């Protein structure tokens, strides 16, 4: 089983694909966009890029960070558009989607639901035995994938 984790963002869209059995990184990256690029163009680019990534790597499941409403209401709307693109791509490719809150993700990786990004990034690198540099958006996407894998393994162990 392979899982694609998604950290949705309209300026920085992180993704990471992990082999669940070996806890091995298959591919990861960040789609970066200038603030000068209009939202419809960014959404189209995310749709096309994510479709290509899924077609190429064929993940069997998608894990996505749940939306939260912050103080910046307009930003929350844009984030919802980006999440909708990821959900649409998954639906079109027949990939089941699992959603996790940021607290669930942080707790699954660090044991503490309010861990800082640097702690999450460190644990992602530890889980996947990574030595190189990765962006926080990429790290967050991989954290979602790892959270899903650990959650699924936990459920299987209870049976």
DOKE-932127 format. One record per residue (C-alpha): residue in three letters; x negated, y, z negated. Coordinates in pm, whole numbers, padded with zeros to 5 digits, always signed. Layout:
<pts>
AlaXYZ...
</pts>
This chain:
<pts>
Unk+00000+00000+00000Unk-00119+00351+00080Unk+00021+00668-00073Unk+00006+01021+00061Unk+00017+01282-00211Unk+00135+01631-00124Unk+00064+01961-00299Unk+00299+02187-00104Unk+00199+02545-00043Unk+00262+02789+00239Unk-00093+02929+00229Unk-00279+02620+00106Unk-00113+02283+00173Unk-00303+01998+00010Unk-00270+01635+00106Unk-00450+01314+00017Unk-00410+00950+00113Unk-00512+00681-00133Unk-00532+00303-00103Unk-00333+00195-00409Unk-00489-00150-00453Unk-00848-00031-00451Unk-00782+00324-00581Unk-00987+00439-00285Unk-00969+00770-00100Unk-00875+00720+00264Unk-00845+01081+00379Unk-00772+01419+00225Unk-00772+01782+00315Unk-00614+02123+00289Unk-00427+02314+00557Unk-00518+02680+00505Unk-00326+02973+00650Unk-00387+03345+00652Unk-00126+03563+00486Unk-00101+03733+00826Unk+00051+03420+00983Unk+00430+03441+00970Unk+00621+03183+00762Unk+00792+03014+01062Unk+00453+02964+01229Unk+00305+02818+00909Unk+00600+02583+00867Unk+00567+02464+01225Unk+00195+02407+01181Unk+00253+02213+00857Unk+00518+02002+01030Unk+00294+01921+01326Unk-00019+01858+01118Unk+00156+01643+00859Unk+00329+01443+01134Unk-00008+01377+01299Unk-00172+01280+00968Unk+00108+01036+00886Unk+00102+00893+01238Unk-00274+00841+01217Unk-00304+00700+00863Unk+00043+00540+00826Unk+00093+00579+00451Unk+00369+00357+00312Unk+00493+00606+00049Unk+00484+00979-00018Unk+00443+01140-00360Unk+00536+01505-00388Unk+00511+01759-00664Unk+00857+01874-00777Unk+00949+02235-00724Unk+00959+02472-01014Unk+01101+02822-01023Unk+00851+03074-01143Unk+00870+03446-01193Unk+00816+03508-00822Unk+01158+03411-00682Unk+01066+03487-00315Unk+00760+03261-00349Unk+00982+02985-00488Unk+01199+03005-00177Unk+00897+02975+00052Unk+00769+02680-00153Unk+01110+02515-00105Unk+01077+02556+00271Unk+00737+02386+00265Unk+00870+02102+00049Unk+01159+02062+00294Unk+00911+02023+00580Unk+00728+01745+00391Unk+01060+01575+00311Unk+01169+01604+00675Unk+00847+01450+00805Unk+00880+01163+00555Unk+01244+01103+00654Unk+01161+01106+01025Unk+00877+00857+00969Unk+01086+00636+00738Unk+00859+00688+00437Unk+01015+00679+00089Unk+00945+00987-00123Unk+00880+00998-00498Unk+00871+01325-00689Unk+00685+01415-01007Unk+00674+01729-01218Unk+00343+01902-01274Unk+00363+01798-01640Unk+00408+01431-01545Unk+00115+01451-01305Unk-00118+01615-01556Unk-00018+01371-01829Unk-00072+01071-01600Unk-00425+01183-01519Unk-00548+01347-01839Unk-00310+01229-02109Unk-00203+01590-02168Unk+00085+01754-01980Unk-00058+02103-02002Unk-00411+02022-01885Unk-00599+02283-01683Unk-00668+02243-01312Unk-01038+02180-01377Unk-00951+01884-01603Unk-00715+01738-01343Unk-00976+01784-01070Unk-01238+01614-01286Unk-01010+01315-01347Unk-00922+01289-00977Unk-01292+01271-00894Unk-01337+01013-01171Unk-01043+00792-01060Unk-01155+00795-00697Unk-01532+00791-00764Unk-01583+01113-00568Unk-01912+01300-00583Unk-01854+01583-00338Unk-01660+01904-00364Unk-01286+01916-00306Unk-01047+02210-00316Unk-00797+02246-00598Unk-00511+02201-00349Unk-00662+01876-00224Unk-00731+01766-00581Unk-00371+01841-00681Unk-00240+01636-00387Unk-00462+01343-00483Unk-00345+01379-00844Unk+00017+01337-00727Unk-00080+01021-00537Unk-00270+00880-00836Unk+00022+00964-01067Unk+00257+00773-00837Unk+00025+00473-00812Unk-00018+00458-01189Unk+00355+00503-01243Unk+00433+00221-01003Unk+00169-00007-01158Unk+00310+00067-01501Unk+00655-00038-01386Unk+00521-00356-01227Unk+00335-00448-01544Unk+00657-00422-01747Unk+00835-00678-01530
</pts>
